[in-house]
Amino acid sequence: MRAPSTILDKVIPNKKERIFVLSLLNIAITYARSLAPNAYGVTLFETGFRLNVGQVEAFVLHNKKIRVNLVGIENTTLMGDPRIYDAGYKSIPAPNYAFEGSIKDLIAKESEIRPYLFSFIEIASKGPKSGKKREGSPFASSHSTKLEQYVAEVANAENLIKYLDDAVFAIASEAAIRSGKIEENRSWIAIKKKFDELDSNTKLVLLLENAADFRGVEWAAVIRDIRIAGNKTAVSFNNLIQLKKVFKKDKLIKTVDGSRLDPNYRRSYVPCKLPKLISQELETFTLNNFHILDFNSINFNDINQSFCEETTKRSYQHVRTTQGEFRDKLIRKWGVCMVTGFTNPKVLVASHIVPWASANNFERQDVFNGLLLVAHLDRLFDEYLISFDKSGKILISRKLSVLDQKILGISTSMKLCKVSVELEKYLARHRRKFKAALLL
């Protein structure tokens, strides 16, 4: 068979698209390898490639069509996408799905589907009955080491990320920030022209203030696309991060005249200079949708369910730092175990309600997507052996016997100290997983 570069250069002639697809494949391979090093295989064909994990396909390119398999997309907007259908794998807990479309389709939806692809890989890497990592795959014999090496080389080839000195400040609702898209009743012609002239390694940063409180710049993201229709502009962004500290907007320098932004500004977008403090914080991330850096040094087991977009050693350190900051937020907000009232912070654990791997960047850092619990309750919650109803009352899995409950010191009288509307949105998603776990 011909060399991987020869085949894939022909199958994906557009360089930008090729780098995108192979970078995502590189991350998928690395994740599969970290979970079960003997249970994956990537195969090269004249028409594309196939990544198998355990008994099933996870990521396939065939004649310029992409198929990726997913789990956990219930109750998301992805369920209404016509390119998604029931995959029907018997070795993966139902329901499981497949996304099938063009490379452009994948680029448009990648940030949404990526967590569910990795959830699929994680499940496929384990035996359905034992829950332990698989020690082999029927597809391992067709594994192409040359393809794996080539994919890593392409993914790591162009890794110099630059941020434009100019940025854009905008005010958006929390819903818009969550969705990764804002809409403005004003034409961003000058900004779009600048954006269109950027090379693939240079990023234009979007600085966001939440319209709910007007505290200042709280979020930063990379602009992915700008579309103008008449006097309306739709801006898509990804790699959303919450800044460590709110940046006061009266410290922003407007590009047009070098003056500072009015602290009471409440209108549309403003082109401004990217502040050094924010630029330095951004540099701890790999904010690049197409060029994914080396992932081989990361120990995924240490991250504890996290699989994120940042792919360098600095990014791994950021994951740990961010989770530490998340814990600090919960301790500042609650100060005690939300069920028992225990106060010693040394044994309090910050538990994500929607796991890191299944959450978007906003949800990963949202204090309402967390419970502060003593260690054994945290573990039970993570394993879907307990959950909480709308009022905060504990739900106990029937998989825990009466004796188990007694030994663990849990009872049906337990409840969360407080359940807000924001918290309940996440708890509802956990309850669905809790109920599904009862069927396994």
Secondary structure, DSSP 8 states (H G I E B T S, - for coil): ---HHHHHHHHS--HHHHHHHHHHHHHHHHHHHHH-TTSEEEEEETTEEEEEETTEEEEEEETTEEEEEE---TTSGGGG-TTEEE---SSS-S--EEEEEEHHHHHHHHHHHHHHHHHHHHHHTB-TTT-SB-S--TTGGG--HHHHHHHHHHHHH----EEEEEEEEEEE-HHHHHHTEEEESS--HHHHHHHHT--TTEEEEEEEEETTT--SEEEEEEEEEEEEETTEEEEEEEEEEEEEEEE-GGG-BBTTTS-B--TT--SS-EEEE--HHHHHHHTTS---SS-----TT--HHHHSS---S--SHHHHHHHHHHHHHHHHHHHHHT-S-TTT----GGGEEEEESS-GGGS-HHHHH-GGGEEEEEHHHHHHHHTTSEEE-TT-BEEE-TTS-HHHHHHHT--TT-B-S---HHHHHHHHHHHHHHHHHTT-
